[in-house]
Amino acid sequence: MQLAWKSHVVSIPQPIFLVIEDVGWWQGEDGSAVNQPYRNGFLRRHCLEDYQALVLLAEKLQMRLALGMVLGEWDRTNLLRNIPGATWMGTSWDNRINQGPWLDETVQYLRDNKKYLEIALHGLCHEFWQDGRMTRSEFHDSNGMMRPEKIVRSHLEAFGTIRQQNNLTEVPRLFIPPALNHSFGNTRHSMQALLHEYGIRYVVTDFSRARQYSPPLYEKFTWECGVALLERGQAPVSWSEPATLPVWDCANPILPLHWANLLHPDPGRNVEIVNRWADYLLAAAGQPDRVLVKDIRACWQQATTSHLAALRTEGDDFVIDLHGLPESMPLDCRSFSIKIKGIPSARIHCRGARITSSMRNRPDVQTLFLLPETGEKRILVYID
């Protein structure tokens, strides 16, 4: 949303937030030909340097990246022997090949860097094994039909147990459905109602791929049972392609990538891949109609505000009208940012909100971060 104001352009920019799926595998190879998970189709085992690459990217973007974690290969006690459909081995599940000092090393690294990396729920082994044969995917089938509630609960609880086995204490607040198989719109019978019980407050998926029992409230976001859903669209590069060149159309609030996309077959060269993606996204965020956001919560707030708020001039000032944001929306903290182009030095003030910080990533564009006063729906912005 943009507004011509005096000789300036004011916008409530669309957010850019990065979600990285399929993090957590130790083995990289695609095992689908032998009834094992697709994993991420990578050419080697994963290592600590692959997590260090993610932290480097997060530091450059000043963003808490969302990692869609699969934790099956983090199982320290062979717990998954007892979880229906969780693995291709069934009751013979044996994870010793993935148990080693790298687990403790990586756990400590994730704990030390939790301000940069947020663990999101993606699954145990991503797929579901019915009568010993792999089907897609773990929580929903390929038609978007949810697995039986008892099975879904057992997988959610196993994810939590493995997370706790590994001393990862933060309860995930974001769910990224495996293989984009998901459903919404059936309220108390929905996956969202179940996820909410387990602490999930956000879901990122492709709406066109989901089973819609009722349509989303808005094109790129909706909510159900206290859970916010955001459109991620199709990934701009293939899930298994390593060392990718940056490309993205910025059409949605979410940039969905997969772990392999950001890594090099030689882990010592991961930094090359990360640097070019960081440069690409920083350039995209320099535009007046886009802004990098710090985490999934900020992404939701910015996405809904940029779509539902209104801008209008009022004399020499301009007004941000928040009356279009429904009271029924979950997660009602309304912090968001605006951009003003062509105002290099003036001092800007607000009534109805506090400017919590400001920045410039190019000389002619100023970004202001606003926190509306409690209950305030009208923010007046002026220059002294």
N, C-alpha and C positions, 0 to 999 in steps of 0.2 A: 504494500500500500504506500502510495506516494502523494505528496502535496506540494504544489508550488507556493512558496511563502516568500514575499518580497523578491529578492534576487536569488533566493536559495531554493533547495529542494529538500523536503523533509520526508523521511520514510520510516516505517516500522518494518525492518527487514525480515526476510525469511531466515530461519536458522540453518546452520550447517552443523550437523552432528554425526560423528563417525562411530559406526557399530561394526565390530570385527567378529565374524562367526568362525566356529570350528576351532577355537583355541582350546588347548588342553590335551590333544592327542600327543602321545610319545612316539608311537609309530606313525609314519607319515603316509605309507603306501595305501592306495586304493585296494581294498580287499573284497570288493563286491563280486568279483568273478568266482570267489571261493566261499561265498556266504558270510563274509566278514563285512564290517562297516566300510563305507566309502572313505571314511576319514577325511583327509583334505588332499589326497592325491599327490602328496609331496614326495620328493625323491630320497629323503633321508629321515632319520630319527630327529626329533626336536631336541632342543638344548636350551640352556639358560640364555644364550645370546639371542634366541628368538623372542624371549620376553623382554630383554634389554632393548631390542629394537622397538617394541611397543612403547616402552617408557620414553625413549628418545622422541618418538613421534608425538606423544602426549605433551612432553615438555615444550616442543616447538610450537604446538597448537594451543598450549595452555588450556588443555581439555582433559577431563577425566574420561578416557575412552571406555566404552562398554564392550566387554569381552564376552561373547557368547560361548560359554565354557561347556565342554563335554568332559565329564569326570569319571567315566567308566575305567579308564586306564590309570586312575589315581586310587583305585580300590586297594587298600592295604590288608584287608582281612578276608578277601573273596566273598564279601557280602552279597555280590550280585548272583551267586549261586541260587539264592532264595527269592530272587525278584523275577516274576513271570515276564518272559519276552524281552529281558534286558540284554541278553548276549546270545551269540550263536552257539556257545558251549552248554547253555542251560545249567543243569546242576553240576556239570563238570568244569565250570568256569575256574580258570587258574590264571591269575594275573602276575605271577612271579616275574615274568619277563620285563614288566614295567616297574617293579619295585626295586629301588636302589637309592643311593645317596643324592641323586639328582632331584628326588622328590622333596627332601628336606631343604635342599639348597634353593629350589624354586619357590617353595612355600615361604621361606624367609624373605626372599626377594619380593614376592607379591605383598607380603605384610609390610615391608619397608616402603613400598611404593604405592600404597593403596590410594593416595591422593591423586595418582595419575591413572590407575587401572581399576575399573569397577567390574567385579565378577557378576555376570548375568547368567541366568539359567538357560541352557540350550538343551541339555539332556545328559543321559548316561553314556549310551553308545549311538545316539542319533536315530537309530532305526528300531524296528520291532521284529522279534523272531516268533512267528506263529507256527507251532508244530515243528520247530527247528529250522524253518526257512525264513529268510529275511524278507520283510515287507516294509514299505515306506508309509509312515515314519513313526517315531516313538509315541507321540501323544495323540495323533490323528492319522487316519488312513489317507490314501491319495485322493479320496472323495471328500475330505474334510469332515469325516465322521469321527467324533471323539472316541477313543478307546474306553472300555468300561471304567466307570469311576473308581472301582476298587483297584484296578491296575494302574490307572493314572496316579492315584494317591501313593501306591507302593513305589512308583518311580520318583515322585517328588520327595518322598521321605528318604529314599535311598540316596538321592542327590544331596539332601541335607546331612545325612549321616557321613557320607564320604567327605563332604566339605568339612565337617567337624573332625573327622579322623585326621585331616590334614591341617588342622588348626587355622582354618580360614573361617573366622568367626562372624563376619558380616553376612546377614541374611540378604540374599538377592532381592532387589526390588523390580528387576526387569526380566521379562521372558521373551526369548526369540525363538519362535516355533521352528523345529527342524524341518528342512525341505519345504518350507512355506506352507505346510499343511496345517490349517487352523480353522476355527469357526468362531462366530460371534453373533449376537443378536437374539439369543434365546434366553436372556436374562438369568433367572435363578437356576436354570438347567445348564448354563453355559460353562465353558472352560474358565472364563473370567471369574465366575463366582467361586470356583474351586481354587484358582490361583490366589485370589484375595485372601483366602484362609491361610495361605502359606507365605504371606508377606509381599506378594507381587503387586505392584501398583502401576506398572507400565508394560505394554506389549508392543513390539515393533514387528510388522509383517507386511506382506503384499496383499492389500485388500482384494484385488482381483482374483487372487488364488484361494482366498478363504471361502468357506461355506458361509453365506450370509442368510441367517434366518430372518433378519430384517436389515435394511440397508444402513450404512454408517450415517451418523447425524450430519457429517460434513464430508467433503470429498477426501480430505487427507487426514482426518482424525475423527475419533468417536470415543464413547466411553460406555461402560457397562459394569454394574455391580462394584463401583468404586475403583475400577481399573481403566486407565487411559490407554487407548490404542492409537498408534501413529503409523502412517503410510511410509513404507520404505521403498516401494517399487522394485524393479528388477536391478540386480547388481550390474554395474557398468562393465565388469570384466568377469571372465569365467572363474568359477569357484576354485578350480584346481590350477589355475595359471600362476606360476611363480614369477617374481621379479617384474611385475607389470609396470607399464607406462601409464601415468595418470590420465584418466578420461572420466568425465561425468557431466551430465546436462544440468545439474543443480535443480531439477524439477521438483524434488521432494525435500522435506526437512532432514531426512536421514540419508547418509551415504553408506550403503551396505558393501563392505568388503569381506573377504575371507582371509584367514591367516596367511595362507600360501602367497596371496597377492603381494604381501609386504616383505617377503623373505627371499633370500638368494640361496641357491644350492650350496654355496660357500658361506657359512654363517658370518665369516669375517667381512663379507660384503653387504650384509643386511643394511648397513647405514646408508649405502648408496640408494637403495630403493626407498627407504624411509625419507631421506632428504628430498627426493624429487616429489613425493606425494605431499610432504609438508609445504614445499615451495608452491606447488600447484594450489593447495587449499588456502594458503595465506593470500595468494593473488586473487582467488575467487572471493574471499571474504573482504577484500579491499573495495569491492563494488558497493554502491550505495544501497542496493536491495538485498544484500546477503550479510550475515554476521556469524562468526564462530561462537558457539555457546559452550559453557563449561561442563555441562553434564546432562543426563537424560531429563532431569527435572526442568532445567533451564530451557531445554529444547521444547518440551511440552508447553511451557509458559510462553515462549517466543512464538511458536507455531500458531497457537490459538489466538494470541493477541494480534499478530500480524494479519490474521485472516478476519477476525471478528471486530476489532476496534475500528473506529472511524477518526479521520483527521479533517479538521476544517479551520479556516482562518477566522479570527475574531478581532477586528480592528488591526492593530499593528502586531498582534500576537497570534498564536495558534493553539488549538485545543485538541487534546487526545480524549476521545469519548469512549469509555469502556462499557457503556450500557448494553452493547451487543454481546457481551460475554455472559452466558447463562449462569444463574446461581446454582444450577444442578451440576455444573462441571466439577469433577473431582480435583483435589490438589489445588486449592483456590488461592495460594500465594501468587500475586500477580506481578512479580518482578519481571521486567522486560527491558529491551534497549531500543533506542531510536537513533537514526543517523541524520545529520544535517550537512548537506553539501554546499560549499561555497561560502563558508563563514569562518575565515581563518583565525580570527582573534577575539571576537566578541565574547562577553561573559553571558552565559545563559542561565536562567533561573526557572523554577517551577513553583506553582501553587497546586496543592493536592497530591504532591509526590515529592520524594527526596531523591536528589541525584546522588547515587552511592559512589559512582566513579565515572571517569570519562577517559577517552583515549583517542589517538589518531594513528591509523595505519597508512594513511596518506595525507599530505598537507591540507588538502581542501575538504576533507570529510572528517567530521567529529562524531564520535559514538558516545552516547550518554546512556548510562544504566540507571533506570528509574525504579523506585520502590514506592508504589502508591500508598497513601495513608489509608488506614483501615476503613473499609467501606466506601472509599472515594471512587467515584465513577467518572469524574471530570478533572482533567489535569490541564492547567493553563501554563504555557511555555512562553517566556518573553526574554528580551535582551535589555540589560540595564545601560 
